[in-house]
């Protein structure tokens, strides 16, 4: 079972920041928060991951609360191509031995 | 850089026919490999994963099997397809982060 809770859908205006929330209240100390997205008919695409510090890369920023029970993925300037299902996943360690378990994700619609 | 290939991209098969889907990874050695399935309108379901040649872990009892004959090759098979086997099959590899292939869309008629 997925260890995360996400809203089923969100809308965002093109050019505005998209803020996607995720609750993971049962996260344990060695578990990381991963974000992936799946554009229609494609395989999931890795976005970003973090343990407890905020992280930023060329795609997005990840803000993790101090108690680590929730996080927010931020797409700073959403475009129509960012329309996708976004998955927040809690995964034990960065060892590649632990498979990702996907929940239902958030369907983000970017609107012109 | 690492790349992951899956073929075929699409496949239409009759009920009761066999299946073989292939996944290969380039640019890395001894990766962990995974097979997922996504039924229409549903989430991704982990089917199998492998941490090495000949080592397969099955997550869900299925009409499917997996094999890893070489370090960077992962094969998904079935002896007799069911209608419920239709879906989008995704292969993935990981060292630390998990990366997905382009997928195979299977329709069983």
Interface residues (C-beta under 8 A of the other chain):
Chain A: X34 X41 X42 X43 X44 X45 X46 X49 X94 X95 X96 X97 X99 X100 X101 X102 X103 X104 X105
Chain B: X31 X32 X34 X36 X43 X44 X46 X49 X51 X59 X88 X90 X92 X94 X95 X96 X97 X98 X99 X100 X101 X102 X103 X105
